[in-house]
Amino acid sequence: MTDKNYTLADAARFTGVAKHKITYLFSSGKLPEPKRINNTRIFSKGDLNRIAKALETKIDWKAEEGISNE
């Protein structure tokens, strides 16, 4: 079984913060860039946890319902 991947929009929905606040964490060097596929940031659950910790928020995993993993 492979790990599920998430997009920036997913990360914003799960953490409840705007996408630009998440991208700022990478551009400012506060967090390392996640892997990219076709120039799209791809996040793991570990990445999402690091984002939530950096933004001092919690992840709403209920928001995961309805997201398909390609």
Secondary structure, 3 states (H helix, E strand, C coil): CCCCCECHHHHHHHHCCCHHHHHHHHHCCCCCCCCEECCEECECHHHHHHHHHHCCCCCCHHHHCCCCCC
